[in-house]
């Protein structure tokens, strides 16, 4: 096959579009192998670091309520890295890998929200916290129930955008609904993209009206923005209770993965659409996969510090375990009159070291308990979404019923009028005959 330079040398001419396609084909072939090697090194580092951190949590599984969701969030890095390097190795697997990656991304976002709730003490404790904040905002005593209209007005869902703290326990419901709807829509759209690709009408990265990609991109964009917005609002209201876990670093590191990778893919598609990058599907998906491999290695390093397993190595004093005493000494200078003398300050801390937990039991708890929690929230969200639909259908049925009843009443009234008119006519004819 002749290259572009060979074609010029032999006098052959190409149209601009053919030249661009030739350049893009040569660019992909030249960059594919080094990109695969470099991306593979970053992906391997990301997987090793993340699995090591996950094993640490599984071995020190002392707080299942929190750690089950931490493991789910941490597993996002191996999933992203492995699927990206597989897609980079074989572009034919890119769509399947992208579907699995998108599904797990939605689940990881839900897991992060559940982790924040667990760190606050669970749903009951969060409801109490939000209701206390509501009472403070309304300046009402604990047992005072006056001015109910004012309370209902304060709980209006419009306040979610301006004053979310006055929603009380409804804020938790909105936050859960926002995360679960994204998980459901992301999964549905992923499999819908697979079906559209089978029929050849998906058009990955193509912003054309007869392809399904732009429509799914718009739906997922709004869904993701709404989910992240709900999470941010929930964090703004509860950040004081989350201070012990240093939530800002966790929030930024996780949000960067979810939000940056999505917009990165859309940005690459736009650059290809306007001609800044060569408009070739292999090059587009390969660039996205290569960048994700590098980003996952950076995220894995950040997670080692942000989601460290060290706080779970020790138990509260009420639990049993190995007692470890840590003694620290520090030399300071003390002034006595006009002289300075060295002094030694001693500080002793007693911690109870947690015994190692079974990895099998830890994984079983994550799968069983976490799965039950997810199913419960999904069912609750579907019921919440179906509630307004059922009410609307009921109102439509009632309206049709009233119209049918009114039409029946009118029909009966007209029949009565006809009968009365016939009776009147009969009476008149009878009177006329008597007079005659």
Secondary structure, DSSP 8 states (H G I E B T S, - for coil): ---HHHHHHTT----HHHHHHHHHHHHHHHHHHHHHHHHHHHHHHHHHHHHHHHHHHHHT---HHHHHHHHHHHHHHHHHHHHHHHHHH-GGGHHHHHHHHHHHHHHHHHHHHHHHHHHTT-HHHHHHHHHHHHHHHHT--TT----HHHHHHHT-TTHHHH-GGGGTTHHHHHHHHHHHHHHHHHHHHHHHHHHHHHTT---TT---TTSSHHHHHHHHHHHHHHHHHHHHHHHHHHTTTTGGGTHHHHHHHHHHHHHHHHHHHHHHHHHHHTTSS---HHHHHHHHHHHHHHHHHHHHHHHHHHT-SGGGSEE-TTS-SEEEEEEEEEEEEEEETTEEEEEEEEEEEEEEE-----HHHHHHHHHHHHHHHHHHHHHHHHHHHHHHHHHHHHHHHHHHHHHHHHHHHHHHHHHHHHHHHHHHHHHHHHHHHHH-
